[in-house]
Amino acid sequence: MFRLLLLALLAIVVYRLVRGARSARPVGGPPRHRALPEQRMVRCDHCGVFVPEREAVTDGEHRYCSPPHRDAGPSRGRGG
């Protein structure tokens, strides 16, 4: 009886290993990486950090990385 249980357990382990190895294989070759759309980066006029243009906070001609930096205004050390 013990031998039968051991064989059944071994069969289950082998089945799961084979099934796992099959699902891990790529079917159509290597995975394709999706190209991200190109984004224009702008520099924060307060701290100098670059952020995507669509995420920048603007105030007239000035661009900032966050509302607190917009409220603080351009950094004096950056010639602004």
N, C-alpha and C positions, 0 to 999 in steps of 0.2 A: 504494500500500500504506500509506504513511504517513497519507494522508488517511482511509483506512478505520479505522485504529487511533485516530486523533484523534476521529472521529465516535463510535466505540464508547466511548471514554473520556468524551466529552461526554454521551452517553446515560446512562452509569452515574452520573455526577455529578448529572444532572437527576433521574434516578429516585430516588436517595437523598435529594435535597433535597425532592422531592414527598412521598416516604414519611415523612420526618422531620416535615414540616409537618403531615401528616395525623395522625400519632400524638401530636403536641403539642397538638392542639385538644381541648378538653373535649367529651365526647360529650353529657352530660346537663346542661349548664349549668355554673355556677361550682362549684368544689369546696366541699363542706360541711365546716365545722370541727366536730370532735367536742368537745362541751362536757365539760370536766373536772369530776369530782365536787367539790362544795364541801368544803373541809377547814377545820377549826377550827385556828387557830394559837395556840400558847402561847409565853410568854416564858421564856427560860432564867433561872433564879434566880441564876446566877453572872455571866453576861456580858450578858444582856439581849437576845440574838438571838432572833428569832421562828422557831420550827420547827413543822412540822405535828404535831398532837397525837399521831398514831399513831407518829411517829418520835422523840418525846421520851423521854428516859430519866427515870424517876421514882424518887423516894426519899421515901416518905411523901406529904406534901402538896406537896413541891417537885418542880419539873420542870426538866430540864437538856437542853442540846443534845447532850451527849456524856458518856460515862463519866468522862473526866478532870475535867470540870466537876462532875459528881456527887460525885466523890471529894474535890474541893476544897471543896465545900459552897457555901452561899449567899454572895454578895458582901456584905461589910460595908457598902459604900457605898450599897447599894440598900435598906437598912433590914431586911435579913433576918438 
